[in-house]
Amino acid sequence: MKGGNAILKILMPLVLGAAILYWMYRGEDWQQLWHVMEGEMNWTWMLLSFPFGVLAQMFRGWRWRQTLEPLGERPRASVSIHAVFLSYAASLVVPRVGEFTRCGVLSRYDGVSFSRALGTVVTERAIDSLLVIGITALVLLLEMSTFGTFFRQTGTDFSGILHRFSWAGYFVVAVSVVAMLVLLYLLLRKLSIYNKVKTTLSGIWQGVISLKDVRNIPLFIFFTVAIWVSYFLHYYLTFFCFDFTADLGLDCALVTFIVGSIAVIVPTPNGAGPWHFAVKTMLILYGVADANALYFVLIVHTVQTMLVVLLGIYAWLVLSFTRIKA
């Protein structure tokens, strides 16, 4: 039974992501996609976005190290960063396994308590979630007039938008929600095993409350803001790769970025499928043609996922030659 659950947790996200992508791209002209990539796309902007993708993970590694210091844990900065690189790549295989992977790396190479490290990861996720909620609320307030203007000019209301979706679109949304709930249930069952162990539970709690003892709060805030600014720039600069998104503006970038950030809650590899569906839908509302929106999300997500893979391989190679602390 345990083996079946493990297989289900691995296969379900992969199947879900693949099913959504198949539904979105069935019947597409792949030759036109290659034509866009070879002749119409400005790759310079894509390359300029890469440093921000790297920086986002580096800032996360530095912030993580800072939250561990109040617990008496002092991992090397390089190991912390490489652990984060590797965790993102690992999550491409099994969604959400990256959190455990990076804690395991610190435990192996720097002797950091696994349970304490996991507790700080829980703290990080909570803080990031609060920040995303805050940004979402702000963007909605700022863009309320934009949406109102759009609806008035097009004569479209919310019910009209809903009618634009086919039964298959509703099915994709429903399946994504169900899959998220099922995988959350399986994860909680797995964590319940750890919670039975008193020392592990204590270590997690220490990690969670470690934030109150962080010495340099302004630096912690800087790292937190820098993580999300870097994520946004990593995404926003890709708008300038294509003629059909280059003039959409910062407001569209913010809205689609937030929608995409929420969509990746559905546990598929790097948000594949739900992210494509959510961002593509919002781009269409901003006037991007359906085919162009499909090309944008596929190219951007694929290239940025390749960057995650390369960083993971790099981290694995570096860690292979890293000295283990005695």
Salt bridges, closest charged atoms under 4 A:
GLU40 OE2 - HIS35 NE2 3.08
GLU69 OE2 - ARG65 NH1 3.95
GLU73 OE2 - ARG116 NH1 3.61
GLU99 OE2 - ARG125 NH2 3.05
ASP110 OD1 - ARG76 NH2 2.60
GLU124 OE2 - ARG63 NE 3.61
GLU124 OE1 - ARG102 NH2 2.86
ASP128 OD2 - ARG60 NH1 2.86
ASP128 OD2 - ARG63 NH2 3.15
ASP213 OD2 - LYS212 NZ 3.23
ASP290 OD1 - LYS280 NZ 3.33
